[in-house]
């Protein structure tokens, strides 16, 4: 199970992720209360061991900015949360995770175009980082696998989410926070449970 801890902003959180066995660490460059600057993200990323992938989160930002940030931080993946097209994904130059909000007007028919562009797919609630889950049954029964699941995940519901949806990866931010800050104990518990869910 691929497990990403997103929205990292301080050394203690990064060190907790490094010790937790997580697959990936996420740094938010899009407007958000968890947004970090490129120099800050580079400093934090330098604390991660080589086995943990570094993911940068962007939304409708210029390709040149994304590529410059990716180079400065040493990103392994670029995660896109805006209206980026399949062609845009092809131009990034790194593996892309394209996020889609599961809503009533979810563009399920367009997913194949992004898969053909080489993107991995992430399904979210549409209110990223808010801690709100969406109704997992809204995922179309014939939705292509593998995909990453996000939105309202916690250590308490992650196994149920994985079992219900068949997701191959999970992405969490607010679900491992206490009083708006990353909680090392919650990070460790989330990763432990996600990695050892009965299948």
C-alpha positions as CSV (number, residue, x, y, z in Angstrom):
1,X,0.0,0.0,0.0
2,X,1.3,3.4,-1.1
3,X,0.9,5.9,1.8
4,X,1.5,9.6,1.4
5,X,1.5,12.1,4.3
6,X,0.8,15.5,2.8
7,X,1.0,19.2,3.9
8,X,4.3,19.0,5.7
9,X,5.5,22.4,7.0
10,X,8.0,21.7,9.8
11,X,11.0,19.6,10.7
12,X,9.2,17.6,13.4
13,X,6.5,16.4,11.0
14,X,9.1,15.5,8.3
15,X,11.1,13.5,10.8
16,X,8.0,11.7,11.9
17,X,7.2,10.8,8.3
18,X,10.8,9.6,7.8
19,X,10.5,7.2,10.8
20,X,6.9,6.1,10.0
21,X,7.5,3.9,7.0
22,X,5.4,6.2,4.8
23,X,5.9,5.9,1.0
24,X,5.8,9.6,0.2
25,X,5.9,13.0,1.7
26,X,3.9,15.9,0.3
27,X,4.7,19.6,0.1
28,X,2.0,22.1,-0.9
29,X,2.9,24.9,-3.3
30,X,-0.7,25.8,-4.2
31,X,-2.5,28.4,-2.1
32,X,-3.3,26.7,1.3
33,X,-2.8,27.2,5.0
34,X,-0.1,24.5,4.5
35,X,1.6,26.2,1.6
36,X,5.4,26.3,1.8
37,X,7.9,28.3,-0.2
38,X,10.3,26.5,-2.6
39,X,13.4,27.1,-0.3
40,X,11.4,25.9,2.7
41,X,10.3,22.8,1.0
42,X,13.9,22.1,-0.2
43,X,15.2,22.4,3.3
44,X,12.5,20.0,4.6
45,X,12.9,17.6,1.8
46,X,16.6,17.3,2.6
47,X,15.7,15.6,5.9
48,X,14.0,12.7,4.1
49,X,15.7,9.4,3.4
50,X,16.0,8.3,-0.2
51,X,13.3,5.7,0.2
52,X,10.5,8.2,0.7
53,X,9.2,9.9,-2.5
54,X,8.9,13.7,-2.5
55,X,5.6,15.0,-3.9
56,X,4.8,18.6,-4.8
57,X,1.2,19.7,-4.8
58,X,0.2,22.4,-7.4
59,X,-3.0,23.8,-8.8
60,X,-3.3,25.8,-12.1
61,X,0.3,27.2,-11.7
62,X,2.6,27.9,-14.6
63,X,4.5,24.9,-16.0
64,X,7.8,26.8,-15.7
65,X,7.2,27.4,-12.0
66,X,6.3,23.8,-11.4
67,X,9.4,22.6,-13.2
68,X,11.6,25.0,-11.3
69,X,10.2,24.0,-8.0
70,X,10.5,20.4,-8.8
71,X,14.2,20.8,-9.7
72,X,15.0,22.9,-6.6
73,X,13.3,20.6,-4.2
74,X,14.2,17.3,-5.9
75,X,10.6,16.2,-6.3
76,X,9.8,12.7,-7.5
77,X,6.2,13.4,-8.3
78,X,4.1,16.4,-9.2
79,X,0.5,16.3,-8.0
80,X,-1.9,18.5,-9.8
81,X,-5.2,19.7,-8.3
82,X,-6.4,22.2,-10.9
83,X,-7.8,22.2,-14.4
84,X,-4.6,20.9,-16.0
85,X,-5.1,19.0,-19.3
86,X,-3.6,15.7,-20.3
87,X,-1.2,17.5,-22.6
88,X,0.0,19.7,-19.6
89,X,0.6,16.5,-17.6
90,X,2.8,15.2,-20.5
91,X,4.9,18.3,-20.4
92,X,5.8,18.3,-16.7
93,X,8.8,16.0,-17.1
94,X,8.1,14.0,-13.9
95,X,5.6,11.4,-13.0
96,X,2.2,13.1,-12.4
97,X,-0.5,12.4,-10.0
98,X,-3.7,14.1,-11.3
99,X,-6.4,14.8,-8.6
100,X,-10.1,14.7,-9.3
101,X,-12.9,15.6,-7.0
102,X,-15.7,13.1,-6.6
103,X,-18.8,15.2,-7.1
104,X,-22.1,14.8,-8.9
105,X,-20.4,16.1,-12.1
106,X,-17.3,14.0,-11.8
107,X,-15.7,13.7,-15.3
108,X,-15.3,10.0,-15.3
109,X,-15.2,9.9,-19.1
110,X,-12.0,12.0,-19.2
111,X,-10.0,9.7,-16.9
112,X,-8.8,7.5,-19.8
113,X,-7.2,10.6,-21.4
114,X,-5.1,11.3,-18.3
115,X,-4.1,7.6,-18.0
116,X,-3.0,7.7,-21.6
117,X,-0.9,10.7,-20.7
118,X,0.9,8.6,-18.1
119,X,-0.7,10.2,-15.0
120,X,-1.7,8.4,-11.8
121,X,-5.2,9.2,-10.6
122,X,-6.1,10.5,-7.1
123,X,-9.7,10.8,-6.0
124,X,-10.6,13.4,-3.4
125,X,-13.6,15.0,-1.8
126,X,-13.1,18.3,-3.6
127,X,-12.2,20.2,-0.4
128,X,-8.6,19.1,-0.1
129,X,-7.0,19.2,3.4
130,X,-10.4,19.9,5.0
131,X,-10.8,16.5,6.6
132,X,-14.1,15.9,4.8
133,X,-14.7,12.5,3.2
134,X,-16.9,11.8,0.2
135,X,-19.3,9.0,-0.2
136,X,-17.1,6.2,-1.4
137,X,-20.0,4.6,-3.2
138,X,-19.9,7.6,-5.6
139,X,-16.8,6.0,-7.3
140,X,-18.1,4.4,-10.4
141,X,-18.1,0.6,-10.2
142,X,-16.0,0.4,-13.4
143,X,-13.5,3.0,-12.4
144,X,-10.0,2.0,-13.6
145,X,-7.5,0.7,-11.1
146,X,-5.1,1.5,-9.6
147,X,-5.9,4.8,-8.0
148,X,-5.1,6.8,-4.9
149,X,-7.8,7.7,-2.4
150,X,-7.8,10.9,-0.3
151,X,-10.4,13.0,1.6
152,X,-11.3,12.6,5.3
153,X,-9.0,9.6,5.9
154,X,-7.9,8.8,9.5
155,X,-6.3,5.9,11.2
156,X,-9.8,4.9,12.3
157,X,-11.3,4.6,8.8
158,X,-8.4,4.0,6.4
159,X,-8.8,0.2,6.4
160,X,-12.5,0.5,5.7
161,X,-11.8,2.9,2.9
162,X,-9.2,0.7,1.3
163,X,-11.5,-2.4,1.6
164,X,-14.5,-0.6,0.2
165,X,-12.8,1.2,-2.7
166,X,-10.0,-1.1,-3.6
167,X,-7.6,1.9,-3.6
168,X,-3.9,1.0,-4.1
169,X,-2.7,4.2,-2.3
170,X,-3.9,6.6,0.3
171,X,-3.1,10.3,0.9
172,X,-3.8,12.1,4.2
173,X,-3.2,15.5,5.6
174,X,-5.7,16.8,8.2
175,X,-6.4,13.2,9.4
176,X,-2.9,13.1,11.0
177,X,-3.2,16.6,12.7
178,X,-4.0,17.8,16.2
179,X,-4.9,21.5,16.6
180,X,-4.0,22.1,13.0
181,X,-0.4,20.7,13.2
182,X,0.9,17.4,12.2
183,X,0.9,14.9,15.1
184,X,3.8,12.4,15.0
185,X,1.8,9.8,16.9
186,X,-1.1,10.1,14.4
187,X,1.3,9.9,11.5
188,X,2.8,6.6,12.8
189,X,-0.6,5.1,13.6
190,X,-2.1,6.0,10.2
191,X,0.9,4.5,8.3
192,X,0.9,1.4,10.5
193,X,-2.8,0.7,9.9
194,X,-2.8,1.6,6.2
195,X,0.2,-0.7,5.5
196,X,-1.3,-3.6,7.5
197,X,-5.0,-3.6,6.5
198,X,-6.5,-7.0,6.0
199,X,-7.2,-7.5,2.3
